[in-house]
Structures are given as structure tokens and as C-alpha cells.
Amino acid sequence: MPQPSATDRVHRLVPSPAGRTHLVEQGTGPLVLLVHGFPESWYSWRQQLPAFAAAGYRAVAIDVRGYGRSSRPEAPTAYRILELVEDNVAVVKALGEESAIVVGHDWGANIAAVSALVRPDVFRAVGLLSVPYAPRGGPRPSEIFAQMGGGEEFYVSYFQEPGRAEAEIEPDVRGWLAGLYAALSADTMPTPGAPDPHFVSPGGAQRDRFPTERLPHWLDQHDLDLYAGEFERTGMTGALNRYRNMDRDWEDLADHDGAPISQPSLFIGGGRDASTTWLADAIAAYPTTLPGLLSSHLLDDCGHWIQQERPEDVNRILIDWLAHVTSDK
């Protein structure tokens, strides 16, 4: 049987609370909603869409609010996580479905987790890539980030002030993206002991610490052009506004303090990704925080862009998990 190809993908715009959500759909079967992270787009799932379609699933990758062809509200408060959850719900309904399995990467993992947490009636299983689930709790996020790095500034704090990161990125979107993708990829990231690209020196820029010698193996010039072209058209503010709502999210989710996610779940992380080392305690707490966890994986010699760095491994793990999740259907 011939495998699905890029020509089988269908682009659609569907109504959502922000106005519209752009999605790319491939295959038929149980709905799997794919949610990307920063700074990406639906295209980060380009190698999952045909694999899931071939395995008998209706795979749908969205442009998150603020990205690509989806709506970009002007108000920074429009990017709080509960608003993005409602976008996900709207996509499921617009596709004529009652429920979906949601899988997210990076910020998409947080969005997927909160989608499952607050709308278990719609999202019956959740897969998390790169960023572990950590229930709401503790001090305000901004207070935690401000204490990180000593004399340096943690990148999340750097992203907080409207216009500041834009002033660094937007004059050379393509170069900045190439540097960030390389900085967090296993084959191109800085060597141990080199300045950490997650932090910014006083008076400096984040890109000062990005490698510039070559692209990571998973990213060719065409891919980079596509990513950069979208941000050249939209600007970076919509994407960065996600970071600027972390304290609001903390307030909005007060009723879910410490709450576990009970649906069937999955985690896949990169062994060389700072997200999995900084949040090792969150992974260790999974028996309590993800009681429905079916499997958890750390891929050796893999960085942050996990489904693009190791697509065959990630596809195999996800498809095996999906088979278990949908075995009752």
C-alpha cells in the first residue's frame, strides 16, 4: 500500500474564539490533535502527519493562536493558556468530532496538558513531548524565573517585556531561528562549559550565545525558509505573548493547584534537552501527577526538537501508544 505523502495534506481554516485556526489534516480515523511549540508552526509535525495517517488516524496539526495563518489578537491577555485550550476545543468541534487525543511539543505540551486537565470531556488522552507536566503550584512563575541565572537573565524573563525580544529577533528572523534551533539540537548545541544559550548576559542578546557554524541535521534550507517566512510575515509578538501570560495562567489555574491528569498519557523527552534535566523532579513525580501514564521515554543523544530530530523513534513510540489508547474503539 502506498504511504501518504505531502500531497495528501489538506489545509483548512476553521472558526475559533480568536477568529480562525489554521490546520493541516491528513488521514482518517480517530482524531489526533498536534500542538506545536515556540518558535515553530504546524510544520514541525510534517513527519508525523503521514505516519499517523498511514497508521489509521486523522492527524491534525494546528497553527497555535498568534502563529502562521491563525488569528493574532492584539491584546496580550488573549494568549493566556485557557484561551488556547478553547481554541483546541473549537477545532475538535469544527471537525465534527466529540473528542480527540491531544499531543503537544514544548509550549504545545503545556497547552495539551492543560487541555486534558480542564476539558477531560473532550481530550481523552494526552501525549507530551520535551516539556514534562508539572501541576500548577508554588510562587508566581515570574518570581521563580527572576531568581535563576545569578548575574545573568533567564530567557523567559528576557521575553517578558513587550517589544524587547522582538527588537533582537525581527531584524534577522532567519538567522535568529537558525541559531536557536542549532543551540537546542543535540548535534549542534554548545559544548559543555560553553555559555548557556538559555541565559542572556547583562546588556547582551540571546543570540550572542547561539552557534552559527551549521544547521542541525534535521533542518535544511527549505525548512528554515518556511519557518522564517511565516515569522517574517506575522512578526514575533503573537508567539512571544505566550511567555507574557505565565503569571496570568498561574492565577487562572488556581482551582487546579497540584491537580493530576488522569487520562491515559505519554511522555517523550530528549536526553540532552535542558527541559528534561531542569524538570527531572516533575518526571519523577509522574506516578502522582500522571496516574494514567502508559509509558515515559528519554531518547539518548537527542535535544529539544524531538519529533524533528528523531522522527522515526518518536513516530514508533507515539503510534504504539495510540494503539493502546484507541484499542477500546
C-alpha positions as CSV (number, residue, x, y, z in Angstrom):
1,M,0.0,0.0,0.0
2,P,1.5,3.4,-0.9
3,Q,2.3,5.7,2.0
4,P,0.6,9.1,2.4
5,S,2.7,12.0,1.1
6,A,2.7,15.7,1.5
7,T,0.3,16.0,-1.4
8,D,-2.3,14.3,0.7
9,R,-2.3,17.1,3.3
10,V,-5.3,19.4,3.4
11,H,-5.1,22.9,4.7
12,R,-8.2,24.4,6.3
13,L,-9.3,27.4,8.3
14,V,-11.9,26.7,11.0
15,P,-13.7,29.1,13.4
16,S,-12.2,29.6,16.8
17,P,-12.7,32.0,19.7
18,A,-9.9,34.2,18.4
19,G,-11.4,34.2,14.9
20,R,-9.8,31.4,12.9
21,T,-7.4,28.5,13.4
22,H,-5.4,27.2,10.5
23,L,-4.8,23.5,10.5
24,V,-3.3,20.8,8.3
25,E,-5.1,17.5,8.1
26,Q,-4.1,14.1,6.9
27,G,-5.7,10.6,7.2
28,T,-9.0,9.2,8.6
29,G,-9.7,7.5,11.9
30,P,-9.6,8.6,15.5
31,L,-8.7,12.3,15.8
32,V,-5.1,13.2,17.0
33,L,-4.6,16.9,17.5
34,L,-1.0,18.1,17.3
35,V,0.0,21.3,19.0
36,H,3.4,22.9,18.3
37,G,5.7,25.0,20.5
38,F,7.9,28.1,20.2
39,P,9.1,29.2,17.7
40,E,7.5,26.8,15.3
41,S,4.3,26.1,13.4
42,W,2.1,23.2,12.2
43,Y,5.2,22.4,10.0
44,S,7.0,20.9,13.0
45,W,4.7,17.9,12.7
46,R,5.4,17.4,9.0
47,Q,6.9,13.9,9.6
48,Q,4.2,12.8,12.0
49,L,1.2,13.6,9.7
50,P,1.8,11.0,7.1
51,A,3.0,8.4,9.6
52,F,-0.2,8.8,11.7
53,A,-2.3,8.8,8.6
54,A,-0.7,5.5,7.4
55,A,-1.4,4.0,10.9
56,G,-5.1,4.8,10.6
57,Y,-5.5,8.1,12.4
58,R,-6.9,11.5,11.4
59,A,-3.9,13.6,12.2
60,V,-4.5,17.4,12.5
61,A,-1.6,19.9,13.2
62,I,-2.7,23.4,14.0
63,D,-1.0,26.8,13.9
64,V,-1.5,28.0,17.5
65,R,-3.1,31.3,18.1
66,G,-0.6,34.0,17.2
67,Y,1.3,31.9,14.7
68,G,1.1,31.3,10.9
69,R,-2.3,31.7,9.3
70,S,-4.2,31.5,12.6
71,S,-5.7,34.7,14.1
72,R,-3.4,37.0,16.1
73,P,-5.3,39.1,18.6
74,E,-3.7,42.4,19.6
75,A,-4.3,42.2,23.3
76,P,-1.5,40.4,25.1
77,T,-4.1,38.9,27.6
78,A,-5.7,37.0,24.6
79,Y,-2.8,34.5,24.8
80,R,-3.4,33.0,28.3
81,I,-3.5,29.3,28.2
82,L,-7.2,28.8,28.9
83,E,-7.9,30.8,25.7
84,L,-5.7,28.4,23.8
85,V,-7.5,25.4,25.3
86,E,-10.8,26.8,24.0
87,D,-9.2,27.1,20.5
88,N,-8.3,23.4,20.7
89,V,-11.9,22.6,21.7
90,A,-13.2,24.7,18.8
91,V,-11.0,22.8,16.3
92,V,-12.3,19.4,17.6
93,K,-15.9,20.6,17.2
94,A,-15.3,22.2,13.8
95,L,-14.0,18.9,12.5
96,G,-17.3,17.3,13.5
97,E,-15.7,15.3,16.4
98,E,-16.7,14.9,20.0
99,S,-13.3,14.0,21.4
100,A,-9.6,13.9,20.5
101,I,-6.3,12.7,21.6
102,V,-4.0,15.7,22.0
103,V,-0.3,15.7,21.6
104,G,2.0,18.7,22.2
105,H,5.6,19.7,22.0
106,D,7.3,22.4,24.0
107,W,4.7,25.1,24.8
108,G,2.3,22.8,22.9
109,A,3.0,20.2,25.7
110,N,1.8,22.7,28.3
111,I,-1.2,23.6,26.1
112,A,-2.0,19.9,25.6
113,A,-1.7,19.1,29.3
114,V,-4.0,22.0,30.4
115,S,-6.4,21.0,27.6
116,A,-6.6,17.5,29.1
117,L,-6.8,18.9,32.7
118,V,-9.7,21.3,32.3
119,R,-11.6,19.6,29.4
120,P,-11.4,15.9,30.1
121,D,-14.8,15.6,28.3
122,V,-13.1,16.5,25.0
123,F,-9.5,15.3,25.4
124,R,-9.4,11.7,26.3
125,A,-5.6,11.1,26.2
126,V,-2.6,13.4,26.2
127,G,0.9,13.0,24.8
128,L,3.7,15.3,26.0
129,L,6.9,15.9,24.1
130,S,10.0,17.6,25.6
131,V,8.3,19.5,28.4
132,P,7.1,17.4,31.3
133,Y,3.8,18.0,33.1
134,A,4.2,19.9,36.3
135,P,1.0,20.8,38.1
136,R,0.2,24.4,39.0
137,G,1.7,25.5,42.4
138,G,4.4,27.3,44.2
139,P,5.3,31.0,43.8
140,R,4.4,33.1,40.8
141,P,6.4,31.9,37.7
142,S,7.9,35.4,37.2
143,E,9.3,35.3,40.8
144,I,11.0,31.9,40.1
145,F,12.5,33.0,36.8
146,A,13.8,36.2,38.2
147,Q,15.9,34.1,40.7
148,M,17.5,32.0,38.0
149,G,20.9,32.7,36.5
150,G,22.6,34.8,39.1
151,G,24.0,37.8,37.3
152,E,22.5,36.6,34.0
153,E,18.9,36.8,32.8
154,F,16.9,33.7,32.2
155,Y,15.4,33.7,28.7
156,V,11.8,33.6,29.9
157,S,12.4,36.8,31.9
158,Y,14.0,38.3,28.9
159,F,10.9,37.6,26.8
160,Q,8.6,39.3,29.3
161,E,8.9,42.9,28.3
162,P,6.8,43.6,25.2
163,G,9.0,44.6,22.2
164,R,12.3,43.7,23.8
165,A,12.9,40.3,22.3
166,E,11.2,41.4,19.1
167,A,13.9,44.1,18.7
168,E,16.5,41.3,18.8
169,I,14.8,38.8,16.5
170,E,12.8,40.7,13.9
171,P,15.8,42.4,12.1
172,D,17.1,39.0,11.2
173,V,14.4,36.4,11.8
174,R,16.0,33.7,9.7
175,G,19.4,34.0,11.4
176,W,17.9,34.0,14.9
177,L,15.8,31.0,14.2
178,A,18.7,29.1,12.7
179,G,20.8,29.9,15.8
180,L,18.1,28.9,18.3
181,Y,17.3,25.6,16.5
182,A,21.0,24.8,16.5
183,A,21.5,25.8,20.1
184,L,19.0,23.3,21.3
185,S,19.7,20.4,18.9
186,A,21.9,17.5,20.1
187,D,24.3,17.6,17.1
188,T,24.9,21.4,17.1
189,M,24.3,22.6,20.7
190,P,27.2,24.4,22.5
191,T,29.8,22.1,24.1
192,P,29.7,21.5,27.9
193,G,31.1,24.5,29.7
194,A,30.2,27.0,27.0
195,P,27.9,29.9,27.8
196,D,24.3,28.6,28.1
197,P,22.0,30.0,25.4
198,H,19.1,29.8,27.9
199,F,20.6,32.9,29.6
200,V,21.4,36.4,28.5
201,S,24.4,38.4,29.6
202,P,23.8,41.9,31.1
203,G,23.4,44.3,28.1
204,G,23.6,41.4,25.7
205,A,21.3,39.5,23.4
206,Q,20.2,35.9,23.5
207,R,21.7,35.2,20.0
208,D,25.1,36.1,21.3
209,R,25.3,32.5,22.5
210,F,23.8,30.8,19.5
211,P,26.1,28.5,17.4
212,T,26.4,29.8,13.8
213,E,28.6,27.2,12.1
214,R,26.0,24.9,10.6
215,L,22.3,23.9,10.7
216,P,21.3,20.9,12.7
217,H,20.9,17.7,10.7
218,W,17.1,17.8,10.8
219,L,16.8,21.3,9.3
220,D,17.5,22.1,5.7
221,Q,17.4,25.5,3.9
222,H,13.9,24.9,2.7
223,D,12.6,24.1,6.2
224,L,14.3,27.2,7.6
225,D,12.9,29.3,4.8
226,L,9.4,28.1,5.6
227,Y,9.7,28.8,9.3
228,A,11.4,32.2,8.8
229,G,8.9,33.2,6.1
230,E,5.9,32.7,8.5
231,F,7.5,34.9,11.2
232,E,8.7,37.5,8.7
233,R,5.0,37.8,7.7
234,T,3.4,37.7,11.2
235,G,6.1,39.2,13.4
236,M,7.1,37.6,16.7
237,T,4.7,39.2,19.1
238,G,1.9,36.7,18.9
239,A,4.4,33.8,19.7
240,L,6.1,35.7,22.5
241,N,2.9,36.7,24.1
242,R,2.6,33.1,25.4
243,Y,5.5,33.8,27.7
244,R,3.9,37.1,28.8
245,N,0.9,35.3,30.3
246,M,2.6,32.8,32.6
247,D,1.6,34.7,35.8
248,R,-2.0,35.1,34.4
249,D,-2.0,31.3,33.8
250,W,-0.9,30.7,37.4
251,E,-3.9,32.8,38.6
252,D,-6.4,31.3,36.2
253,L,-5.5,27.7,37.2
254,A,-5.7,28.4,41.0
255,D,-8.6,25.9,41.3
256,H,-6.3,23.2,39.8
257,D,-3.4,23.6,42.2
258,G,-1.5,20.4,42.3
259,A,-4.1,18.6,40.2
260,P,-3.1,15.4,38.4
261,I,-4.1,14.4,34.8
262,S,-5.9,11.1,35.0
263,Q,-6.4,10.3,31.3
264,P,-4.0,7.9,29.5
265,S,-0.8,9.8,28.9
266,L,2.7,9.6,27.4
267,F,5.9,11.5,27.8
268,I,8.9,11.5,25.4
269,G,12.0,13.7,26.2
270,G,15.4,14.3,24.8
271,G,18.3,13.0,26.9
272,R,20.3,16.2,26.1
273,D,17.4,18.6,26.5
274,A,17.6,21.1,29.4
275,S,13.8,20.8,29.8
276,T,14.2,17.2,31.0
277,T,17.1,17.9,33.3
278,W,15.7,21.1,34.9
279,L,12.4,19.4,35.3
280,A,13.7,16.0,36.4
281,D,11.7,16.2,39.6
282,A,8.5,16.7,37.6
283,I,9.3,13.5,35.7
284,A,9.9,11.6,38.9
285,A,6.5,12.7,40.2
286,Y,4.6,11.2,37.3
287,P,3.1,8.3,39.4
288,T,1.3,11.1,41.3
289,T,0.8,13.8,38.7
290,L,0.1,11.5,35.7
291,P,-1.6,8.4,37.2
292,G,-2.7,7.3,33.7
293,L,0.8,7.3,32.3
294,L,1.3,4.4,29.9
295,S,4.9,5.0,29.1
296,S,7.7,7.5,29.5
297,H,10.8,7.7,27.3
298,L,14.1,9.6,27.3
299,L,15.9,9.4,23.9
300,D,19.6,9.3,24.1
301,D,21.6,11.9,22.2
302,C,18.5,13.9,21.4
303,G,17.9,17.6,22.0
304,H,14.8,19.7,22.3
305,W,13.2,19.5,18.8
306,I,12.4,15.9,19.4
307,Q,9.9,14.9,16.7
308,Q,12.1,16.6,14.1
309,E,15.5,15.3,15.4
310,R,14.3,11.7,15.9
311,P,11.1,11.3,13.8
312,E,11.3,7.6,13.3
313,D,11.7,6.9,17.0
314,V,9.0,9.4,18.0
315,N,6.6,8.1,15.4
316,R,7.1,4.5,16.6
317,I,6.6,5.3,20.2
318,L,3.5,7.5,19.6
319,I,1.8,5.1,17.2
320,D,2.3,2.2,19.7
321,W,0.8,4.4,22.4
322,L,-2.1,5.5,20.2
323,A,-2.9,1.8,19.5
324,H,-3.3,1.2,23.3
325,V,-5.3,4.4,23.8
326,T,-7.7,3.6,20.9
327,S,-7.9,-0.2,21.5
328,D,-11.4,0.2,23.0
329,K,-12.7,2.0,20.0
